[in-house]
Amino acid sequence: MNQSDTPNSPDGDDNISYDGSACAPLVHGDDDHSIDSNYEDPEIPTISSGVKAMLESVSYDADTIRKKFRTYQALLPHSDELLQKQHSFHWLREKLQKSDVELPRFLKYNFEGGIKPHHALCCVLLNEYQEQLRLNTQATQTGCVYSSLVRLLSFGFFHPQLNNPASFIREQFRRVADAVPTEVVKPPVLRKKIKNRGLPVPNYFLDPEDSKQFPPHIALLVILQDGEKESRKLDSVLYRLAFSLFALVALLLRIVLEVIGGAGAIWGGAEVFTLRNSENAELWRWISVGVGVLCFLRFVTLNAPQKEDEGDILGPAGPWSLRLPVRMRAVASHPFHYFVRATPAS
């Protein structure tokens, strides 16, 4: 099979630029894919070294991707279903073909003039990131107040959690935007350049074999749907209130079971085994308090969010990327993660 006949899979090796034109292949040594390699790519510009080139090559493509999306958006499942089922490239392609809709380029094969989904995703996210820098957009006052309150109460250790999938995808990209090449590179090279900057690789850029990965074409469709206001239900007040109450109750129950329960077990056990009486009750009270403190330290150690938890504990793109029963189990198991995270906003 020729190069042009290979499927347009996310990790393919075709050389397509962000504007869809052919570009010369980037020649690297065999160990270029290794994270430990000392080989660097100084000739590949990033947003920090090639902002103008990025704007010229990305702006048109991003607009075209969005305009094309409006022709088939009604045929797609909702964002939460896309994330939960992670429909394959082939499933989406066949669904659109059955409706006689022209395929978007990231769902076409190489010989059809297709581009890789992660290339299209970079186009859209880089365009949004650049527009945000140009407008110097700031968070709303309400968001700033809430964020400041969370940092104040946690002594600066924690930050508000992102439970909207599109916000989660954008936030992961903003952290690595300066390391993303403005020219097309293979996925292993992209991951290597991000890791060489000491940055976490976004879930949608991870190797497909990684359990935390979700396909870049799904991430792209979620972003496009959010841009067309299709994901409003993900931010509904009713949903947020219901799950916030569920997470709060789960958190309180875990404190009762894992902290107060431990102290109470010592106090009650001492009485059951006739170790506690009126003469040594005060001693056992302090022993129970001491055990309660140890239980509380254990509770904090097990439940306090860590940077490594992002894209894992509550799903690869937040709670909505999990089916309802699995989502409820994840929130019940890690209720604190529903409210706060360890990673600061970019």
N, C-alpha and C positions, 0 to 999 in steps of 0.2 A: 504493500500500500504506500502510495506516495505521501509526502508531507501534507499536500493540500487535501488529501482524502481522509486525514485523521479527524476524529470527532473534535468538536470545539469544547473540550473538557477544561475545567478551571486550571489544571496543572499542565496543560499542553505546552509545546515548545515552539509554537508559531511566533513569527516576529511581526507584530502589527502595532503601529503607533497609536496613540490615543485618538488621533483624528482619522484612524482607519487606513492610512496609507502605508505602503510597504516600507520597511526600514531595514537597514543592513543588520545582519545578525551580530550580536555582541559575542566576541570570541573570548573565552576564558579557559583557564586550565581545568583539569579534572577535579582539583580540590577546591574549586571556587564555591562549590555548594557546601563545603564544610564550614561550620561556625568557627572552628579553631584556625582556619586558614588565615595567613597574614596577607593574603592577596586582597587588595582594595580596588575600587572602581572610581578613581578620581575623575575619569572622563564622563561619568554619568551624573548629570546635574540633579540636584534636589531642589526643593522649594526655596531653600536658603541661598542657593547659588544660581538658580535659573528661574526666578519668579516671572520674568517677562515671557520667556519661552513657554512656561507652563500656562500662562493666561492665553497666549495665542493658540496653543494646541488643545486646550481643554474647554475653553468657554463655548465654542461652537458645538462641540460634541455633547456637552452637558445639556445644552438647550435642545438639541436634536433628540437625545435620549428621552427627555421629559415630554416633548411633543409627541413622539412616537408612542410613549406609554399610554397617552390618553386614548389611543385607538384600540387598545386591548385591555385596559384596566378593568372593565366591567366583567371580563371573563375569568379573572383571577380570584382565588380564595382570599379571605381576609388575612391581615398580617399575622394574627395569632395562629391561624391554621397553617399558613406558610411556614412559620417557625417551628411549629409542633410536628408537622408531618415532613418538613424539609423535602418537598417534591423535587424529583430529579430533573436535570436538564432535559432529558428525553420526554418525561411526563409533561412538562410545561410546553415543550415544543409540539407534541402531538395534540395537546388540548387546543392550542391556538390554530393549528393547521386544520383541525376538524371544523372550526368555525370560519374557515376561509379568510383568516386575518393574516396580513403580511407579518412575518416574524421580525422581531427586533434583532439587531445585529448580534447581540450577545447570546442569542439562541440559534444562530446560524452556524453551519460548519465552515471550515476554512475556505473550501472551494466555492462557497456561496457568498464570500466576502464578509464572513463573521469576525467578531473580535471576542477575546476572552472575557468572561464575566468580571474577573477581577480588574481588567483594564477599564471596563465601563464603570465599575464601582469607583475606581480611583478618579475617573473623570468627574463624576458627579460630586463626590466628597471633596476633592480638591477645589472644585468650582465653588462649592458652598463655603469651604474654609477660607478661600481667598476673598469671597464676598463679605464674609464676617469680619475679616481683617480690614477690608476697605471701609466698611460702615462702622467699625469699632463697636459692634453691638455689645451691650451689657445685659446682665441678667436683670429681671424685673426686680422692683423694690421688695416685693413680697418674698421672692426667692432669696434675695440678699439677706433679708432679716432672718428667714428660716435657717439659711446656711450659717449665718453668724451665731444664731442661737445654738445650733448643733455643735459648732466648734467650741463655743463658750462652755457648754455643759459637759463636753468631753475633754476639756482642757487642750483642745487642738488636735486630738488624736483621730477623731472621726469626722466624716462629712456626709451630707445628705445622700441617700441612695438614689440611683436612677432605675426606675421600674418601667419606663417606657422603652420598648426595643429600639426605636429610631434614635432616641436620645443616647441610648447605650452605644449604638453603632457609631454615631457621630463623635461621642466622647472618646471612644477607643481610637478613632482615627486622628482626632486632634492631637493626641499625645504623641503620635508618631509622624505627623504631617511633615515636619522638617526633615525626616529621614527618608520619605517616600520619593523615589526617583521620578523625575518629570518625563523621562523616557521609559519606554516599555522594557521591562526585564522579566525573566522567568520567575515564577513564584518562589523557588528556593533562594534566588538571589535577593528578592525583595525581603524575605524573612531574614536573610543573613545581614543585610544592610540595617534593618531595624534592630536586630540583636546586637550588632556591633556598636550601636549607639547606647547600649545598655537599657533599651526600652522594651516593654512587653509587646509581643506580637498580638495584634487584634485577633479575636477568635476566627473571624472570617478569612484571615490570611494564613491560618495554621495549616499544617499538612493534613490532607483529608483523612489520614489514619489516626490523627489525634482525636481523642474522645470529646474534647472541648470544641472542636471545629464545627461550624455550620457553613453551608455553601455560600460563596460570594454572590451567586445569582439570587439567592434568597435575601441576603442583606441588601442587595441593590433594589429588589422589588419592594422590600419593606420601606426603604428610604423614599422611593418614588411614590408609594401609597401615602406615606406621611406628608409628602409635599402636596398631594391632592386632597388633604384633609380626610382621608379614608380611615385613619386610625384614631378617630376621636373617642371611640368607645374604650380604647386602652387607657384614656385619661379621664374617664367618666368619674364624677364625684361619688356616685353610688358604689362603684367598684373600689375606689380608693378607700372610702369609708369602711366598707365591709371587710376588706382585707387588712386594713389598719387595725380594726377592732379584733379581728381574728388573730393577728400577729401579737397584739398587746395582751390578749387573754393567754395565748400560748406562752408568752414571755413570763407573765405572772405565775402561771402554773408551773413552769420550769423552775422558777425561783422557789416556789412553795415545796416542790418535790425534791429539788437538788440541794437547796440551802437550808431552809427552815426544817425540811424533813430530816436532814442529817442531824441537826441539833436536837430536834425532838426525839429522834431515835435513841440518842444517848440518854436523854432525860427519862424517857419512858422505859428503855431497856434496863436502866439502873434500878427502877422500881420493880420491874417484873422479876428481876433476879435478886431482889431484896438487898441490893447494895446501897440504896438510898433510903435514908430515914430522916427524922426531924433534926437529928444532931449534925448530919453532914450534908443537908440539903443545899446549903450555900456553896459548898465545894463542888457538888455535882452541877449546880447551876453554872458556875464558871467553866467547868469542863465542857458542858453543852455549848456554851458560848464560844469557847475555843474551837470546838469541832465545827460549829457553824461558820466561823471565820475561815477555816480551812476549806470548807465546802464552797464558800463564796469565792475564794481564790481559784478553786478548781472550776467553778462556773464561769468566771471571767476568762480563764485560760481557754476553755473549750468553746466559748460563745463569742468572744470579742472578734470582730472582723479583722482579717489580715489582707494584705495586698494580693496574696496568691489566691484568695477566694474569688476574685472577680472573674465572671464568666464561667463559674463552676458551681458554687453552692446553690444559687437560685437560677440555674440554667445558663446556656451560652449567651443569651441576650436578655437576661432578666426573667422574672416570673412568667411573663406571657409566652416565653418559648417552651413552657412546660404545659402538658395537659392538666386540666383542673384538678384531678385527684393527686397527680404528682406535684403540682404547684402547691396544693394545700399541705401535703406531706413535707415539702421542702421548707415552707414558711413555718410550719409547726416545729420542725427540727431545728431551724435556725431563725427564730423570730427577730433577733436583733439585726440580722442582715437585711431584713425588709426595710428597716428605717435608716440605717447608716452603713457606710463603707469606710475602708481605711485609705483608699486612694483619693487624693484631692482632685478637684476639677482642674482641667488643663487650661 
